[in-house]
Amino acid sequence: MENSENERRVQLRFVTKDEECAVPDVPLDVSVTSDSGQLNRIVVALLKESKFTDDGDSEKNYDHLEFDFLINGQLLRETIAEHFESSQDAGIFEKVVDVEYIPKCQAPAPHDSLSHDDWVSCVCNNGRFILAGCYDAIVHIWEVKKDASVQHRIALPGHNAPVKAVRWIDKASYPDQGSDEYVFVSTSHDESGIVWKWNSKTNAVQCLYVLRGHTRSVDCVDVANDMLITGGFDNMIKVWNLVDGSDEDSEEEDEEPSGSASKKMKKEERKIRPPTMTLSGHTEGITGIRWVPSTQADEEGIGKIVSCSRDNTMRIWDLEVAQVVQTLPSSKPFLSLAHSKFNGLFITGSCDRHVRLWDPRSNEGSLVKQVFTSHHGWVSSVNFSPSNEHHFISGSYDFVSKLWDIRSNRAPLYDLLGHEDKVLCTDWSESSLMLSGAADNQLKLFKAH
């Protein structure tokens, strides 16, 4: 039986979109026991032969080239026989199969590890500066310098309980920012959010206003044009006016948080901003929230909100009517949520250790299109790549973050190792850096290639 399997062959035709690396369009007889490494050697040999025949350039070195292989749109992560068995395509051995080869995704390289005084619970990168929120109620700002070194800039003790979410606010959403000024929001277990303005040149910071309205921890936040949206453990979603000068602003009257950096600011500068809209429907704490524009091409549309919760549901809300328009149920509580700007898909992390890929627009079969299984603990954070429609990362209580390709759910591309306690947050806002924060008080940076 083993010998017959080893002798079994399949006809493969290698194709690529990269004309520089194209090989002759001729079917080849290949053993079904071949894997991606063996196919890579075949393609490199074909390149050497075809390029030498075409231009006589025997000096050019192709040995360094590494490729991944796609069969019917799925990455080859095992032998050809095992791949076909999993695809359940019984007739595959009776026809010529097109195999697309693409540049191999290189392993992310550990770049730096930034120490904090407590658990790193949230992180966000804008390309030059990194926000990190911690369980000691501190928000840190780090600068990624041109030489790739990382420098600590400031620690902001504005909250009086663990910081649960941070987000940079771009100039399009909040135009009143100078060339050296940056606006961001932090939310906390102290039931509040704070919108800050920071001057990167002078290192001066200003509390613009405080978001008051939640009655329990505010665990997630996102920016929606000139609005903020937050989700809390009071089961509520709240929408806030982001544009300064709102008529709803009122002076801060309650006692300032203990140890607050705002004690150094003029009290009259601290304003309370109430929500402009409250959305109710979830029955447990909200763990993830994302704003989705009305269409992928119309970033100015009011759009929709997508939320996930410990009540085992993901919900899509229409802001025009302030109602749920779709509910996506699961068997386990959701812990994290991300949305792809490329294809409108969602990924979620759950307490059952799985990552799921969702297409809420699907009219065929399940709305869950892929299930990615490799973690051994709760999946606390997920992020799509900002530049590659196929890639995402996940972080888990098993101390590990993973890089995935949605075209292969059988195994991650790479494990991002180094943490010594549960991973609480990840970020991939800027394409060249993957970030992860954990209960070992470390914020780790991985360089993406």
C-alpha positions, 0 to 999 in steps of 0.5 A, spaced: 500 500 500 505 504 501 509 503 495 503 504 491 502 511 494 509 513 493 508 511 486 502 515 484 503 521 480 499 527 478 499 532 472 501 539 475 502 545 471 505 551 474 503 558 473 504 565 476 502 572 476 509 574 476 512 574 469 519 575 471 519 568 475 514 564 469 516 557 467 514 554 461 506 552 461 507 545 460 504 539 465 509 535 469 508 528 472 509 529 480 509 524 485 503 525 490 508 525 496 511 531 494 510 537 499 511 545 498 519 544 499 519 539 493 515 543 489 519 549 490 525 545 488 522 543 481 520 551 480 527 553 481 530 548 477 525 550 471 527 557 472 534 555 471 533 551 465 528 556 462 532 562 463 539 559 461 535 557 454 532 564 453 538 568 454 544 564 456 544 568 463 547 562 467 550 567 472 544 569 475 542 565 481 535 563 483 537 558 489 535 563 494 528 564 491 522 561 495 515 560 493 508 558 496 503 554 492 496 555 491 491 549 489 484 551 488 485 557 492 488 554 498 495 554 500 499 547 500 501 546 507 502 538 507 503 533 501 499 533 495 496 527 497 494 530 503 491 536 500 487 533 495 484 528 501 482 534 505 479 537 499 475 531 497 476 532 490 476 525 488 477 526 480 483 530 481 488 525 479 485 524 472 486 531 470 491 537 469 492 541 476 494 548 475 498 550 481 499 557 482 506 559 486 507 566 489 513 569 493 513 565 500 511 569 506 517 570 510 517 569 518 516 575 522 523 577 526 523 579 533 525 587 533 524 589 540 521 588 547 518 594 551 518 593 559 512 596 563 510 596 570 504 592 569 500 588 564 500 591 557 492 590 555 491 594 549 496 597 544 495 601 537 501 604 532 500 609 527 506 608 524 511 613 528 508 612 535 505 607 539 500 607 544 500 602 550 495 601 555 496 598 562 493 595 568 496 600 572 492 605 569 497 608 565 497 610 558 504 610 555 507 613 548 513 610 545 516 613 538 519 608 533 525 612 530 528 612 523 533 608 525 528 603 528 530 604 535 524 605 540 524 610 545 519 612 551 516 619 550 511 619 556 507 616 561 500 618 562 496 617 569 489 619 567 485 613 569 484 610 576 483 603 573 486 598 568 486 601 561 482 597 556 483 600 549 487 605 546 486 608 539 489 614 535 484 619 531 487 621 525 486 628 522 481 627 518 476 625 524 479 630 528 482 636 524 484 641 529 491 637 530 497 641 528 503 638 525 506 636 531 500 634 535 496 627 535 489 626 538 488 619 541 482 616 546 483 611 551 478 607 555 478 604 562 475 599 567 473 606 571 467 606 566 470 612 562 474 614 556 479 620 555 480 624 549 487 626 549 491 631 545 499 630 545 504 635 542 510 630 540 515 636 539 514 639 546 511 632 549 505 637 552 499 633 553 492 636 554 485 632 556 480 635 551 474 631 554 472 625 558 467 620 556 461 619 561 455 614 560 457 607 561 456 604 568 461 598 567 468 597 564 469 600 557 473 595 554 473 597 546 473 603 542 473 605 535 473 611 530 467 612 525 469 619 521 467 624 526 464 619 532 467 615 537 464 608 538 465 604 545 463 598 548 462 596 555 461 591 560 454 594 561 452 591 555 451 597 551 454 601 545 455 608 545 456 613 540 460 620 541 461 626 538 468 627 536 468 634 533 470 639 538 466 645 541 459 640 541 454 644 545 453 638 549 460 639 553 459 640 560 465 642 565 468 637 569 465 637 576 466 630 579 472 629 583 479 628 579 481 621 579 487 619 584 494 620 581 491 623 575 495 627 570 490 632 569 491 635 576 497 638 572 492 641 567 487 647 568 481 644 571 476 648 566 480 644 560 477 638 563 470 637 560 465 631 560 462 629 554 455 625 554 454 620 548 449 622 543 446 615 542 446 608 546 445 602 542 442 596 547 441 589 545 447 585 547 446 581 554 453 580 556 459 585 556 461 587 549 468 585 547 470 588 540 467 593 536 468 596 529 466 601 525 464 599 517 463 604 512 457 604 508 461 601 502 468 599 501 469 605 496 465 610 500 469 612 506 465 618 508 458 614 509 455 613 516 456 606 515 455 600 520 457 598 527 459 591 528 460 588 535 461 582 539 460 580 546 460 574 551 453 573 550 455 568 544 453 573 538 456 578 533 451 583 531 451 588 525 448 595 527 445 600 522 447 607 525 441 611 521 436 607 524 440 605 531 437 598 530 440 591 529 440 589 522 443 582 523 445 577 529 450 572 528 450 567 533 456 562 536 456 557 541 462 560 545 463 567 548 467 572 543 473 575 545 475 579 539 473 582 533 477 585 526 474 587 519 478 587 513 478 593 509 479 589 502 474 584 502 469 586 508 470 579 511 470 579 519 475 574 524 473 573 531 477 570 537 473 566 542 473 562 549 473 555 545 481 557 542 478 558 535 479 563 530 473 564 525 472 567 518 465 570 517 462 573 511 455 576 513 453 577 506 454 570 504 447 567 501 450 560 501 451 555 506 454 557 513 456 564 514 463 562 518 467 560 512 473 558 515 475 555 522 483 556 524 485 551 530 492 552 533 491 556 539 491 552 546 488 558 550 482 563 549 484 568 543 484 575 546 486 579 540 485 578 532 488 583 527 488 583 519 494 585 515 493 593 513 496 591 506 495 584 505 488 581 504 490 574 506 494 575 512 492 576 519 494 575 526 491 572 533 494 573 540 492 568 545 492 566 553 497 560 551 502 566 551 503 565 543 501 570 537 500 567 530 501 569 523 495 566 519 493 566 511 486 565 510 487 561 504 490 555 509 486 554 516 490 547 517 496 551 520 498 558 522 504 560 517 508 562 523 508 562 531 510 569 534 514 567 540 517 570 546 512 572 551 512 568 558 504 570 560 498 570 556 497 575 550 492 580 552 492 584 545 495 585 538 496 590 533 497 590 526 495 597 524 502 599 520 504 594 515 511 593 517 510 592 525 506 586 528 505 588 536 503 584 542 502 586 549 501 581 555 501 579 562 508 579 563 508 586 562 512 586 555 510 589 549 513 585 543 515 588 536 516 583 530 518 586 524 514 584 518 517 582 511 
